[in-house]
Amino acid sequence: MNIKNKLLLPLLGLFALIYIMSVGYVIQRMYFRNINDAQKIVEANAYKQANLVKTTLIKDISVFKTLASTFETYKKLPLSIREEYQLDILKNVLKENNDLYAAFLNRQLFSVTPKIWKKEYGRVKQLYYKKNNEILFDTEVVEKEGEIVGSLYNVIHTENKEYITEPYFDEYKEGEKKLMTSICIPVRENGQFIGLTGGDISLDRMKTLIGEFDDNFNQKNYLISNKGTYIYSDNKLDINKSFKSINPKIDSLQNFSQKVLKGQAFSYYITDSVSNNEYLCTVKPIEFGGDFKPWAMLVIVPKEKITSEAKSIFRTSIIVGLLAFVILFIAIYLIANSFTKPVLEIVEFTKEIASGNLNAKLNIKKRSDEFGMLASYLNQMVLKFKSVIVKIQKTSEDINVSGNFLKEKSIEISEGTSMQATSAQEVSASMEEMMSLVEQNTLNANETSNIAKKAVTLIKQSENDVNKTATLMANVVGRTSDLDDISFQVNILALNSAIEASHAGQYGKGFSVVAKEVRKLAKKSKQITKSISSVLNETLEISEKSVVSLKDVVPEMASTAKLVDDISISGYEQNNGVKQVNNAMNTLNEVIQKNSHNAEQMLENSKDLDDLAEDFKELISFFRT
């Protein structure tokens, strides 16, 4: 994908997104605003229709309110004159109002004949009505037995409030029934209910008021009473029927009848089950003021009529938006093209440079913007780059020559360091062997020194023992002379015993034998004593000689032990010296090994440098200057 597409697609995509969001938001707001405006117009129409009905009926209500107020002012007149005036007014009101089909006055009997009738119930009913284009009069007294509870009159009497009745059909012309409603206004005296006046009004005129209403929405208007009865509908069959009976589902869902009864304004949408069309329904209450309960104006408009203008505006907005989008697309395209064209030229230029052609030149028409500056700087950069490449080519040749020289010297250094390493390893091995022998000699010298020291100690102890033995032997020799004397004396005693035994005669024979044996023992003891004395003297001589010899040996052994100690100390010193020499040789060996490794690395690097120089030379040859 080229830069033009990369530039156009994001811009157009972003613009389309922003356009859709903003224009969509605006159109949506306009759409709903138009719908709301249309709904407000429909509500305004409903309000207008409600006001027409309200204005019309209030005129009639005002007539009878005025009539009731007038009747209240007649209370000071005599009864006969009062009644005449009241009937005349009723008749004139009926004549003057074409839509009024009856005018009536009901008075409590106690107000008409206060002296005769005292009860709260009973009334005089007086009525003027139209029939067959004639005004007829009717009067009668009713409910003298009591008011009918729940009747219209009873409700108005009980509540003492103004009242407008639910619609009803009545016949005022033969063969013709009209939808009517009655307006009832209480007549009071000092605030007390004394009767009511009012009239029956035709509701046919509502067709003129609301049925012929024409607008752009094709709306349909319906007039509904307070209790939900159709007063006006485009379908005549619905008139005087309840909304609830005709539309039970809507009445249930929208709580329609209750809202109308309470005089509430509301709107809702419904869908026709047959045509499947959707409609807006707007209900506006018709307030008559006073005690009157409100009616309601129902306006129904097809939803498509409400949304038609909004849809038209929506379609127009879409078309205008699309035209704006197309125009903006063309503008963006032209702008993008003005930016991408010099970029493409720069791409072609850089493509030539990438192929190694440093003779390429960027030709962009004179522009005063950044693209013109970029073209100028790129041309300057290529010229500078070209001069640098020329220098690099020359430098690469020099590097190649230096690399070859470095390679040769690295080979010589590597060979020399290899020989040094071999010699150093041999010397190190010899020093380790010598150090082992010196250590063994040192150990032997230590052992010999220890043995000599022990021998000196033993000889000295032997000398002491021999001296003691000689002393003891001398003592034993002295004792042997004593044994010799004892043996001599025993012999003398034996002789004396023999002599005495001979003198004893027969009795001394046994003792003579004993003396003889004792003489033998004494003689034998003397011999043994001599033998022992001879041995002891010989042993004493040997001991004395041994003492003399030991005295001569001890100094010699001490000298020997000292010499062995000196040898051991010299062995230790030799061992330390050999260790130092061995450590020095090991260090020297390590240095030689490192030098050998470095020489090998330098050789490898010199080879790499040579290869790089060749590669660099080959790469530089890519550029054509």
ZAMARGU-4260 file (C-alpha; in steps of 0.2 Angstrom, whole numbers, plus 5000, padded with zeros to 4 digits):
<rodrens>
0) 5000/5000/5000 | 5008/5017/4995 | 5008/5032/5005 | 4994/5040/4996 | 4982/5026/5001
5) 4989/5026/5018 | 4986/5044/5020 | 4969/5044/5011 | 4962/5029/5020 | 4965/5035/5038
10) 4959/5053/5034 | 4944/5047/5025 | 4940/5034/5038 | 4942/5047/5052 | 4932/5060/5043
15) 4919/5047/5039 | 4918/5042/5057 | 4917/5060/5063 | 4905/5064/5049 | 4894/5050/5053
20) 4894/5053/5072 | 4892/5072/5071 | 4880/5073/5056 | 4871/5057/5063 | 4870/5066/5080
25) 4863/5082/5072 | 4851/5073/5061 | 4845/5062/5075 | 4843/5077/5086 | 4834/5086/5071
30) 4823/5071/5068 | 4818/5069/5086 | 4816/5088/5088 | 4804/5088/5072 | 4795/5074/5080
35) 4793/5083/5096 | 4788/5099/5087 | 4775/5089/5077 | 4769/5081/5093 | 4768/5099/5101
40) 4758/5104/5086 | 4746/5090/5088 | 4745/5094/5106 | 4742/5112/5102 | 4728/5107/5089
45) 4720/5096/5103 | 4721/5111/5115 | 4713/5122/5102 | 4699/5110/5099 | 4696/5108/5117
50) 4696/5127/5119 | 4683/5128/5105 | 4672/5116/5114 | 4675/5124/5130 | 4671/5142/5124
55) 4655/5136/5116 | 4648/5127/5131 | 4654/5140/5143 | 4643/5153/5133 | 4628/5142/5137
60) 4634/5139/5155 | 4635/5158/5157 | 4618/5160/5151 | 4610/5149/5164 | 4622/5155/5178
65) 4616/5172/5174 | 4598/5166/5174 | 4601/5158/5191 | 4608/5174/5198 | 4593/5183/5191
70) 4581/5171/5199 | 4590/5174/5215 | 4587/5193/5214 | 4568/5190/5211 | 4566/5184/5229
75) 4560/5201/5235 | 4546/5201/5221 | 4528/5195/5225 | 4527/5177/5221 | 4515/5179/5206
80) 4525/5192/5198 | 4541/5183/5201 | 4535/5167/5192 | 4529/5177/5177 | 4546/5185/5175
85) 4555/5169/5177 | 4544/5160/5164 | 4546/5175/5152 | 4565/5175/5154 | 4566/5156/5151
90) 4555/5157/5135 | 4566/5172/5128 | 4582/5162/5132 | 4575/5147/5122 | 4570/5158/5107
95) 4587/5167/5106 | 4597/5151/5106 | 4596/5140/5091 | 4606/5126/5099 | 4595/5126/5115
100) 4581/5114/5114 | 4574/5116/5131 | 4575/5128/5146 | 4568/5123/5163 | 4566/5129/5180
105) 4563/5118/5195 | 4558/5125/5212 | 4556/5117/5229 | 4538/5118/5235 | 4543/5126/5251
110) 4550/5141/5241 | 4534/5143/5230 | 4521/5140/5244 | 4531/5143/5260 | 4515/5145/5270
115) 4507/5129/5264 | 4522/5117/5261 | 4536/5115/5274 | 4544/5099/5268 | 4561/5098/5261
120) 4556/5088/5246 | 4543/5091/5233 | 4546/5103/5218 | 4537/5112/5204 | 4544/5107/5187
125) 4542/5120/5173 | 4549/5117/5156 | 4549/5126/5139 | 4555/5115/5124 | 4555/5115/5106
130) 4546/5102/5095 | 4542/5103/5077 | 4548/5121/5076 | 4536/5126/5090 | 4540/5131/5108
135) 4529/5122/5120 | 4527/5124/5139 | 4524/5111/5152 | 4523/5112/5171 | 4519/5099/5185
140) 4522/5096/5203 | 4533/5080/5207 | 4541/5070/5221 | 4528/5076/5234 | 4531/5059/5242
145) 4550/5062/5242 | 4564/5064/5230 | 4570/5049/5220 | 4587/5045/5228 | 4601/5044/5214
150) 4591/5054/5202 | 4599/5069/5193 | 4589/5082/5203 | 4593/5072/5219 | 4611/5073/5216
155) 4612/5091/5212 | 4600/5095/5227 | 4611/5084/5238 | 4628/5091/5232 | 4621/5109/5229
160) 4634/5110/5214 | 4633/5115/5196 | 4631/5100/5184 | 4633/5095/5166 | 4625/5079/5161
165) 4632/5064/5151 | 4626/5064/5133 | 4610/5057/5129 | 4598/5055/5114 | 4581/5064/5114
170) 4568/5067/5101 | 4563/5085/5098 | 4556/5082/5081 | 4546/5068/5075 | 4558/5054/5067
175) 4574/5064/5072 | 4584/5061/5088 | 4598/5072/5093 | 4612/5070/5105 | 4609/5081/5120
180) 4617/5087/5136 | 4609/5096/5150 | 4616/5111/5160 | 4610/5112/5178 | 4613/5127/5189
185) 4607/5127/5207 | 4596/5142/5212 | 4600/5147/5230 | 4592/5159/5243 | 4604/5164/5256
190) 4615/5150/5251 | 4601/5137/5253 | 4596/5126/5238 | 4578/5131/5233 | 4579/5124/5215
195) 4588/5123/5199 | 4588/5130/5181 | 4596/5125/5165 | 4593/5119/5148 | 4595/5105/5136
200) 4608/5108/5122 | 4611/5100/5106 | 4628/5093/5103 | 4626/5091/5084 | 4636/5108/5083
205) 4651/5099/5089 | 4653/5091/5072 | 4655/5109/5065 | 4667/5114/5078 | 4679/5099/5078
210) 4673/5087/5064 | 4678/5099/5050 | 4695/5103/5057 | 4708/5101/5043 | 4727/5101/5045
215) 4743/5093/5037 | 4742/5079/5050 | 4726/5070/5044 | 4721/5070/5063 | 4705/5064/5069
220) 4696/5072/5084 | 4685/5064/5097 | 4675/5073/5110 | 4673/5062/5126 | 4662/5065/5141
225) 4668/5065/5159 | 4663/5047/5161 | 4671/5041/5145 | 4656/5042/5133 | 4659/5047/5115
230) 4650/5064/5111 | 4658/5065/5094 | 4667/5052/5083 | 4670/5050/5065 | 4661/5033/5067
235) 4643/5038/5070 | 4640/5020/5078 | 4652/5025/5092 | 4642/5040/5098 | 4635/5039/5115
240) 4645/5023/5118 | 4658/5022/5131 | 4677/5022/5126 | 4680/5007/5137 | 4667/4996/5128
245) 4674/5000/5111 | 4693/5000/5116 | 4694/4989/5131 | 4713/4985/5129 | 4718/5003/5127
250) 4707/5008/5141 | 4715/4995/5152 | 4733/4998/5147 | 4732/5017/5147 | 4719/5018/5162
255) 4710/5030/5149 | 4693/5032/5158 | 4701/5035/5175 | 4712/5049/5168 | 4698/5057/5159
260) 4687/5056/5174 | 4701/5065/5184 | 4704/5078/5170 | 4722/5073/5166 | 4731/5077/5150
265) 4741/5063/5142 | 4748/5055/5126 | 4751/5037/5120 | 4754/5027/5104 | 4744/5014/5098
270) 4745/5001/5083 | 4731/4997/5072 | 4730/4978/5072 | 4722/4978/5055 | 4733/4990/5045
275) 4748/4989/5057 | 4749/5008/5057 | 4755/5017/5072 | 4745/5032/5079 | 4749/5046/5091
280) 4734/5049/5103 | 4734/5065/5113 | 4720/5069/5126 | 4717/5086/5133 | 4704/5090/5147
285) 4690/5102/5144 | 4688/5112/5160 | 4672/5122/5162 | 4676/5130/5178 | 4666/5130/5194
290) 4659/5113/5200 | 4658/5106/5182 | 4667/5090/5179 | 4679/5090/5164 | 4676/5083/5147
295) 4691/5077/5136 | 4697/5080/5118 | 4705/5065/5110 | 4716/5069/5095 | 4723/5054/5085
300) 4736/5057/5071 | 4745/5044/5061 | 4763/5043/5067 | 4770/5043/5049 | 4762/5060/5047
305) 4771/5066/5062 | 4788/5059/5056 | 4785/5063/5037 | 4793/5080/5039 | 4807/5073/5050
310) 4810/5060/5038 | 4810/5072/5023 | 4823/5083/5033 | 4833/5067/5037 | 4834/5062/5019
315) 4838/5080/5014 | 4852/5080/5027 | 4859/5064/5021 | 4860/5070/5003 | 4868/5086/5008
320) 4880/5077/5020 | 4885/5065/5005 | 4888/5080/4994 | 4898/5088/5007 | 4907/5071/5010
325) 4911/5070/4991 | 4917/5088/4990 | 4928/5085/5005 | 4934/5069/4998 | 4940/5078/4982
330) 4948/5091/4992 | 4957/5078/5003 | 4962/5069/4988 | 4970/5084/4980 | 4978/5089/4996
335) 4985/5072/4998 | 4991/5071/4980 | 5001/5087/4983 | 5009/5080/4998 | 5012/5062/4991
340) 5019/5067/4974 | 5035/5074/4981 | 5036/5060/4993 | 5035/5047/4979 | 5049/5057/4970
345) 5059/5056/4986 | 5055/5037/4987 | 5062/5035/4969 | 5077/5045/4973 | 5081/5035/4989
350) 5078/5019/4979 | 5092/5024/4967 | 5103/5028/4982 | 5098/5011/4990 | 5104/5003/4974
355) 5121/5011/4976 | 5120/5025/4963 | 5127/5040/4972 | 5126/5049/4956 | 5107/5051/4957
360) 5099/5068/4959 | 5082/5073/4966 | 5073/5085/4954 | 5058/5093/4963 | 5051/5108/4956
365) 5055/5124/4965 | 5045/5123/4981 | 5046/5135/4996 | 5039/5123/5008 | 5047/5109/5018
370) 5047/5097/5003 | 5058/5109/4994 | 5070/5110/5009 | 5070/5092/5011 | 5075/5089/4992
375) 5089/5102/4994 | 5096/5094/5010 | 5094/5076/5002 | 5105/5081/4987 | 5118/5089/4999
380) 5118/5074/5010 | 5121/5062/4995 | 5135/5073/4989 | 5143/5073/5006 | 5140/5054/5007
385) 5148/5052/4990 | 5164/5061/4996 | 5164/5050/5012 | 5162/5034/5002 | 5177/5039/4992
390) 5187/5041/5007 | 5181/5025/5015 | 5186/5016/4999 | 5204/5022/5001 | 5204/5019/5019
395) 5198/5001/5016 | 5213/4997/5005 | 5225/5004/5019 | 5216/4993/5032 | 5218/4978/5020
400) 5237/4981/5019 | 5238/4983/5038 | 5227/4968/5041 | 5239/4957/5031 | 5254/4964/5040
405) 5246/4961/5057 | 5241/4944/5052 | 5259/4939/5048 | 5266/4946/5064 | 5252/4938/5074
410) 5257/4921/5067 | 5275/4923/5073 | 5270/4929/5090 | 5258/4914/5091 | 5271/4902/5087
415) 5284/4910/5099 | 5271/4910/5113 | 5267/4892/5110 | 5286/4887/5112 | 5287/4897/5128
420) 5272/4889/5134 | 5279/4871/5131 | 5296/4875/5139 | 5287/4883/5154 | 5276/4868/5156
425) 5292/4856/5156 | 5301/4867/5169 | 5285/4868/5180 | 5284/4849/5179 | 5303/4847/5185
430) 5300/4860/5199 | 5285/4851/5205 | 5295/4834/5205 | 5310/4843/5214 | 5298/4851/5227
435) 5291/4834/5230 | 5309/4826/5233 | 5313/4841/5245 | 5297/4839/5254 | 5301/4820/5256
440) 5319/4823/5262 | 5312/4836/5274 | 5300/4824/5281 | 5314/4811/5283 | 5326/4823/5291
445) 5312/4828/5303 | 5309/4809/5307 | 5328/4806/5309 | 5329/4821/5321 | 5315/4815/5331
450) 5323/4797/5332 | 5340/4804/5337 | 5332/4815/5350 | 5323/4800/5357 | 5339/4789/5356
455) 5349/4803/5366 | 5335/4803/5379 | 5335/4784/5380 | 5354/4783/5381 | 5354/4796/5395
460) 5341/4786/5404 | 5351/4769/5401 | 5367/4778/5408 | 5357/4782/5423 | 5350/4765/5424
465) 5368/4757/5422 | 5375/4769/5436 | 5361/4763/5447 | 5364/4745/5442 | 5383/4747/5446
470) 5379/4754/5463 | 5367/4740/5467 | 5380/4727/5461 | 5393/4735/5472 | 5381/4733/5486
475) 5377/4715/5481 | 5396/4711/5480 | 5398/4718/5498 | 5384/4707/5504 | 5392/4692/5496
480) 5407/4694/5508 | 5394/4694/5522 | 5387/4677/5515 | 5405/4670/5515 | 5407/4675/5533
485) 5390/4667/5538 | 5395/4651/5528 | 5411/4650/5538 | 5403/4653/5555 | 5390/4640/5550
490) 5404/4628/5546 | 5412/4631/5563 | 5395/4629/5572 | 5393/4612/5562 | 5410/4607/5568
495) 5406/4611/5586 | 5389/4602/5584 | 5398/4587/5578 | 5410/4587/5592 | 5396/4589/5604
500) 5387/4575/5596 | 5402/4564/5598 | 5403/4568/5616 | 5384/4563/5618 | 5387/4546/5611
505) 5372/4536/5606 | 5361/4551/5609 | 5371/4563/5598 | 5371/4553/5582 | 5356/4561/5575
510) 5362/4578/5579 | 5379/4573/5572 | 5371/4569/5555 | 5362/4586/5555 | 5378/4595/5559
515) 5386/4585/5545 | 5372/4591/5533 | 5373/4608/5539 | 5392/4608/5536 | 5388/4602/5518
520) 5376/4616/5516 | 5388/4629/5523 | 5401/4623/5511 | 5390/4623/5496 | 5384/4640/5501
525) 5402/4646/5502 | 5404/4639/5484 | 5389/4647/5478 | 5393/4664/5486 | 5410/4663/5478
530) 5402/4660/5461 | 5390/4674/5463 | 5403/4686/5469 | 5413/4681/5454 | 5398/4685/5442
535) 5394/4700/5451 | 5412/4707/5450 | 5412/4703/5431 | 5395/4712/5429 | 5401/4727/5439
540) 5416/4728/5428 | 5405/4727/5412 | 5393/4740/5420 | 5407/4752/5424 | 5413/4750/5406
545) 5396/4753/5399 | 5394/4769/5409 | 5410/4775/5402 | 5405/4770/5384 | 5388/4779/5387
550) 5396/4794/5393 | 5406/4795/5377 | 5390/4791/5366 | 5378/4804/5373 | 5388/4819/5367
555) 5390/4811/5350 | 5371/4807/5349 | 5367/4825/5354 | 5378/4832/5340 | 5370/4820/5328
560) 5352/4826/5333 | 5358/4844/5331 | 5365/4840/5314 | 5348/4832/5309 | 5339/4847/5316
565) 5350/4858/5305 | 5346/4847/5290 | 5328/4848/5293 | 5328/4867/5294 | 5338/4868/5278
570) 5325/4856/5270 | 5311/4867/5275 | 5320/4882/5269 | 5324/4873/5252 | 5306/4867/5252
575) 5300/4886/5254 | 5312/4891/5240 | 5307/4877/5229 | 5288/4882/5232 | 5292/4901/5228
580) 5301/4895/5212 | 5287/4884/5208 | 5274/4898/5211 | 5284/4909/5200 | 5285/4896/5187
585) 5266/4894/5188 | 5263/4912/5187 | 5275/4913/5172 | 5266/4898/5164 | 5249/4907/5166
590) 5256/4923/5159 | 5264/4913/5144 | 5247/4904/5142 | 5238/4920/5142 | 5250/4927/5130
595) 5248/4912/5119 | 5229/4914/5120 | 5230/4932/5117 | 5242/4929/5102 | 5229/4916/5096
600) 5215/4929/5098 | 5225/4942/5090 | 5228/4930/5075 | 5210/4926/5074 | 5206/4945/5075
605) 5219/4949/5062 | 5211/4936/5051 | 5193/4943/5055 | 5200/4960/5052 | 5207/4954/5035
610) 5190/4946/5031 | 5181/4962/5036 | 5193/4972/5026 | 5189/4961/5011 | 5170/4962/5015
615) 5171/4981/5018 | 5180/4983/5002 | 5167/4972/4993 | 5153/4982/5001 | 5160/4999/4997
620) 5162/4993/4979 | 5143/4992/4979 | 5142/5011/4978 | 5145/5019/4961 | 5155/5035/4963
</rodrens>
